[in-house]
Amino acid sequence: MDWPKFKRALLFASILLLVCSVGFGKTKKPNIVFIIADDLGWDDVSFHGSPQIPTPNIDRLANNGVILNNYYVSPICTPTRASIITGKYPIRLGMQHFVIYAAQPYGLPLDEITLPQYLKTQGYRTAGVGKWHLGFFAKEYTPVNRGFDSFYGFWGSKTDYWNHSSYENDFWGIDLRDNMEPISAKNLSGIYGTELFTYEAVDIIKDHDTEVPLFLYLSHQAVHSANQNEPLQAPQDKIDKFKDTIDNEDRRKYAAMVTALDQSVGNIYEALKTKKIEDNTVIVFTTDNGGAPNGFNWNMGSNYPLRGGKDMVWEGGIKATAFVYSDLISKKGRVCHDLIDVSDWVPTLYYVAGGDPELLQPNMDGKNVWETISRGEKSPRDEILHAIDPWRNFAAIRRGRYKLVVGMDDTYQDEPWHPRYKDLLATEQPQVIPGAVLDCGERSKQDKKCDSRNGSTCLFDMVEDPCEYNDLSNQMPQMVQQLLKRLVEFQKGSRPVWYPPIDTDADPGKRGGYWGPWKELTDNSSLINGWNAISTLLVTEILGGKHGDHTEQRCQHDTRHIDEILLQVPPDLLETTKLKDLINRVNSYKDFCKSDAKMTWTANKPVEVFATEQPRNWTDRFYYRLRSKR
C-alpha cells in the first residue's frame, strides 16, 4: 500500500534525529514492534505449559527472550489500551469504567500525550495496524491524529474476521480504514482479519527506511470474538488441525484463531530478519486482558490454573500473557517474576528510544522497567492499582506480595477456576523454560472460595497463593485496612467516569455504511494543550533536560531541520500554540548549553475534565447480558 507522508499527528518530529541515545549509548536507535493480542488466556500459549494449542513462533521468541510472569493489565480492553498509550492508570483518564461502544461520543482525552507522540520526539516513524478502540466520534480522536504517521485497521472493538463489518448498539457498519479513508469491504471480503493485518505490518517493515527508527504498533483483534451471529471464525484448514485433539467445536475454532495469531508473530519476525533489522529491534508481546472462558463474550479462552477471566479482577482477568524479545536484552532465556504493570511501557520504551524517563515520571503512573527486563534488576515498583470502578463498585490493588479484592461479584457460571478443555487424545507436552509454568497445586476442600460481592474484601498472599485459594482477610485485618486506605487515596486522585450514553447519530447508515466520526469539535483548547505539552518536552530533550547535567553531553541534538516541524503543525493550531516560541528558544539558548542550569518538564493539566452522571438503576448491560451460554 502507498503510505502517505506524515499525515498529521500531535508532534511530527520524526525528522528530528537526535544524536545522543540515553541508556543505549550513541548507537543506532532500536526499532520497536509492539504486538497486542486480544483476550488471549494464560493457558492459550504453550510456553506456559499448555499442550492443547501449540504456539511455536510465540514460544521461540518468548523462550529466547524474557517471559513476564508477574505482569498485569486491566481486566478489560479499553482501560488497558489507554494505559499502554499514556503510561497512566485508567482512573487518571476517566476511562475506568468498561469499554467504548462504537456509538458512544467519547475517547482518550485530547490533553493526553500518547506513546507514539513520545517516540516521535526521539525521531521515530510511527505506524499503527489493527485495533484502536480509544474513540473515534470526532476525527481528532482517531489514530493518525494521536501520534501515528499511518494507521491501517479498525477503530472500534471488534469486526467480522472475513467481511470486516461490526454490529454494535443495534447498528451494522464496515469498520476498516486506511488512515482516515474507509476501505471497501468488496475489495477485502474473504481476507481473514489476522492475516490482513499481518500483510500490512510486513509491508511496513519491508518498505521502511532503516535510517529512521520504526515504532510498529500491531494490535490484533485475535483472539477476540467477532459479531454475535458468528463469533468464532478462522480458516477451515486451521480448524481441521484440531479435529482429532480437541473435543469442543468452539474451542477448536478458538485454537485455530490462536494458530493464526502465532503464525502472524512468526511472519513479523521473518520480515524483520529479511530486512536485516531483527538484531536491533525490541519486540513486546502482550494481551490486553485475560481470556474469556467457556462462552463468556461468546469466546473459549483458558486461564488455567488462574481464577476467573476477562472483565474480572481475579488473576485470570488481569495476570497477562506477555514477553519481550530482543538481542539488546542482556540476560535472555529466562522468566521475570518481578512486578510489572501495563502502564510501564511508556517510560520503558521512551528510555529504549533514547529519552529520559525521569522527565516523564512525575506525570504518569508507569515506571521504567527496562533494567528489570534486560538485566534482571529489581523492579522499581512494588504496587499496582488493578482497577477502581465506582459505577460497578469493585476495586483491586496489589502491594508487595498482598492483593486486595473489593466488591467483585462471583465468577462466570459460578465456576471460579475453569479447568482445561477436554482433549480427545493425549498431546505432547511442550518444551518450557524453568519458572514459566504456574503450579498452584490442588485446591484443598478446606479452602473456602472468597467472594467479595456487596463490598466485602478478599486478601491473598500472591507469592504463596498465586491462584487465590486462601483468603487472609480475617487473619490480617491491618493489611486489609492499609490497602483499603490506598484505594481511597487513589480514588481521591482520580477523574470522574466519562461514559456518555449511546448517540444514534453514530449510525453508519448515515455515512455510507461505514463506522466513522459523526461529531465536530467546537472547542480545540484540549488539542492545543496537548500540542504545547509535547512540544515543550521536545525542546526540553533538545536542550539536555535532566539527563544533560554534564556540559559535554548537553545540547548535542541536531536542530538543523527543526523549522520543518512547523510545516507539520495543523495550520489552524500553529498560531495558537506555543510551539513556535519554544522552537525559537533553542537557537537563543547558547548560554544555557554552557551553564549548569537544569530544564525540567511538566505535562499540562487538562483544560477540561469530562464527567458522566451515573444513570439511576444502573445495570452493566454488557456483563449481565453475556453471562449465559449461547
C-alpha positions, 0 to 999 in steps of 0.5 A, spaced: 500 500 500 502 507 498 503 510 505 502 517 505 507 522 508 506 524 515 499 525 515 498 529 521 499 527 528 500 531 535 508 532 534 511 530 527 518 530 529 520 524 526 525 528 522 528 530 528 534 525 529 537 526 535 544 524 536 545 522 543 541 515 545 540 515 553 541 508 556 543 505 549 549 509 548 550 513 541 548 507 537 543 506 532 536 507 535 532 500 536 526 499 532 520 497 536 514 492 534 509 492 539 504 486 538 497 486 542 493 480 542 486 480 544 483 476 550 488 471 549 488 466 556 494 464 560 493 457 558 492 459 550 500 459 549 504 453 550 510 456 553 506 456 559 505 449 559 499 448 555 499 442 550 492 443 547 494 449 542 501 449 540 504 456 539 511 455 536 513 462 533 510 465 540 514 460 544 521 461 540 521 468 541 518 468 548 523 462 550 529 466 547 527 472 550 524 474 557 517 471 559 513 476 564 510 472 569 508 477 574 505 482 569 498 485 569 493 489 565 486 491 566 481 486 566 478 489 560 480 492 553 479 499 553 482 501 560 488 497 558 489 500 551 489 507 554 494 505 559 499 502 554 498 509 550 499 514 556 503 510 561 497 512 566 492 508 570 485 508 567 482 512 573 487 518 571 483 518 564 476 517 566 476 511 562 475 506 568 469 504 567 468 498 561 469 499 554 467 504 548 461 502 544 462 504 537 456 509 538 458 512 544 461 520 543 467 519 547 475 517 547 482 518 550 482 525 552 485 530 547 490 533 553 493 526 553 500 525 550 500 518 547 506 513 546 507 514 539 507 522 540 513 520 545 517 516 540 516 521 535 520 526 539 526 521 539 525 521 531 521 515 530 516 513 524 510 511 527 505 506 524 499 503 527 495 496 524 489 493 527 485 495 533 484 502 536 478 502 540 480 509 544 474 513 540 473 515 534 466 520 534 470 526 532 476 525 527 481 528 532 480 522 536 482 517 531 489 514 530 493 518 525 491 524 529 494 521 536 501 520 534 501 515 528 504 517 521 499 511 518 494 507 521 491 501 517 485 497 521 479 498 525 477 503 530 472 500 534 472 493 538 471 488 534 469 486 526 467 480 522 474 476 521 472 475 513 467 481 511 470 486 516 463 489 518 461 490 526 454 490 529 454 494 535 448 498 539 443 495 534 447 498 528 451 494 522 457 498 519 464 496 515 469 498 520 476 498 516 480 504 514 486 506 511 488 512 515 482 516 515 479 513 508 474 507 509 476 501 505 471 497 501 469 491 504 468 488 496 475 489 495 477 485 502 471 480 503 474 473 504 481 476 507 481 473 514 482 479 519 489 476 522 492 475 516 490 482 513 493 485 518 499 481 518 500 483 510 500 490 512 505 490 518 510 486 513 509 491 508 511 496 513 517 493 515 519 491 508 518 498 505 521 502 511 527 506 511 532 503 516 535 510 517 529 512 521 527 508 527 520 504 526 515 504 532 510 498 529 504 498 533 500 491 531 494 490 535 490 484 533 483 483 534 485 475 535 483 472 539 477 476 540 470 474 538 467 477 532 459 479 531 454 475 535 451 471 529 458 468 528 463 469 533 468 464 532 471 464 525 478 462 522 480 458 516 477 451 515 484 448 514 486 451 521 480 448 524 481 441 521 488 441 525 484 440 531 479 435 529 482 429 532 485 433 539 480 437 541 473 435 543 469 442 543 467 445 536 468 452 539 474 451 542 477 448 536 475 454 532 478 458 538 485 454 537 485 455 530 484 463 531 490 462 536 494 458 530 493 464 526 495 469 531 502 465 532 503 464 525 502 472 524 508 473 530 512 468 526 511 472 519 513 479 523 519 476 525 521 473 518 520 480 515 524 483 520 530 478 519 529 479 511 530 486 512 536 485 516 533 489 522 531 483 527 538 484 531 536 491 533 529 491 534 525 490 541 519 486 540 513 486 546 508 481 546 502 482 550 494 481 551 490 486 553 486 482 558 485 475 560 481 470 556 474 469 556 472 462 558 467 457 556 462 462 552 463 468 556 463 474 550 461 468 546 469 466 546 473 459 549 479 462 552 483 458 558 486 461 564 488 455 567 490 454 573 488 462 574 481 464 577 476 467 573 477 471 566 476 477 562 472 483 565 474 480 572 479 482 577 481 475 579 488 473 576 485 470 570 482 477 568 488 481 569 495 476 570 497 477 562 500 473 557 506 477 555 514 477 553 519 481 550 524 479 545 530 482 543 538 481 542 539 488 546 536 484 552 542 482 556 540 476 560 535 472 555 532 465 556 529 466 562 522 468 566 521 475 570 517 474 576 518 481 578 512 486 578 510 489 572 504 493 570 501 495 563 502 502 564 510 501 564 511 501 557 511 508 556 517 510 560 520 503 558 520 504 551 521 512 551 528 510 555 529 504 549 528 510 544 533 514 547 529 519 552 529 520 559 524 517 563 525 521 569 522 527 565 516 523 564 515 520 571 512 525 575 506 525 570 504 518 569 503 512 573 508 507 569 515 506 571 521 504 567 522 497 567 527 496 562 533 494 567 528 489 570 527 486 563 534 486 560 538 485 566 534 482 571 534 488 576 529 489 581 523 492 579 522 499 581 515 498 583 512 494 588 504 496 587 499 496 582 492 499 582 488 493 578 482 497 577 477 502 581 470 502 578 465 506 582 459 505 577 460 497 578 463 498 585 469 493 585 476 495 586 483 491 586 490 493 588 496 489 589 502 491 594 508 487 595 506 480 595 498 482 598 492 483 593 486 486 595 479 484 592 473 489 593 466 488 591 467 483 585 461 479 584 462 471 583 465 468 577 462 466 570 457 460 571 459 460 578 465 456 576 471 460 579 477 456 576 475 453 569 479 447 568 482 445 561 478 443 555 477 436 554 482 433 549 480 427 545 487 424 545 493 425 549 498 431 546 505 432 547 507 436 552 511 442 550 518 444 551 518 450 557 523 454 560 524 453 568 519 458 572 514 459 566 509 454 568 504 456 574 503 450 579 498 452 584 497 445 586 490 442 588 485 446 591 484 443 598 476 442 600 478 446 606 479 452 602 473 456 602 472 460 595 472 468 597 467 472 594 467 479 595 460 481 592 456 487 596 463 490 598 466 485 602 474 484 601 478 478 599 486 478 601 491 473 598 498 472 599 500 472 591 507 469 592 504 463 596 497 463 593 498 465 586 491 462 584 487 465 590 485 459 594 486 462 601 483 468 603 487 472 609 482 477 610 480 475 617 487 473 619 490 480 617 485 485 618 491 491 618 493 489 611 486 489 609 485 496 612 492 499 609 490 497 602 483 499 603 486 506 605 490 506 598 484 505 594 481 511 597 487 515 596 487 513 589 480 514 588 481 521 591 486 522 585 482 520 580 477 523 574 470 522 574 467 516 569 466 519 562 461 514 559 456 518 555 450 514 553 449 511 546 448 517 540 444 514 534 447 519 530 453 514 530 449 510 525 453 508 519 447 508 515 448 515 515 455 515 512 455 510 507 455 504 511 461 505 514 463 506 522 466 513 522 466 520 526 459 523 526 461 529 531 465 536 530 469 539 535 467 546 537 472 547 542 480 545 540 483 548 547 484 540 549 488 539 542 492 545 543 494 543 550 496 537 548 500 540 542 504 545 547 505 539 552 509 535 547 512 540 544 515 543 550 518 536 552 521 536 545 525 542 546 526 540 553 530 533 550 533 538 545 536 542 550 539 536 555 533 536 560 535 532 566 539 527 563 544 533 560 547 535 567 554 534 564 556 540 559 559 535 554 553 531 553 548 537 553 545 540 547 548 535 542 541 534 538 541 536 531 536 542 530 538 543 523 531 541 520 527 543 526 523 549 522 520 543 518 516 541 524 512 547 523 510 545 516 507 539 520 503 543 525 495 543 523 495 550 520 489 552 524 493 550 531 500 553 529 498 560 531 495 558 537 500 554 540 506 555 543 510 551 539 513 556 535 516 560 541 519 554 544 522 552 537 525 559 537 528 558 544 533 553 542 537 557 537 537 563 543 539 558 548 547 558 547 548 560 554 544 555 557 548 549 553 554 552 557 551 553 564 549 548 569 542 550 569 537 544 569 530 544 564 525 540 567 518 538 564 511 538 566 505 535 562 499 540 562 493 539 566 487 538 562 483 544 560 477 540 561 475 534 565 469 530 562 464 527 567 458 522 566 452 522 571 451 515 573 444 513 570 439 511 576 438 503 576 444 502 573 445 495 570 452 493 566 448 491 560 454 488 557 456 483 563 449 481 565 447 480 558 453 475 556 453 471 562 449 465 559 451 460 554 449 461 547 
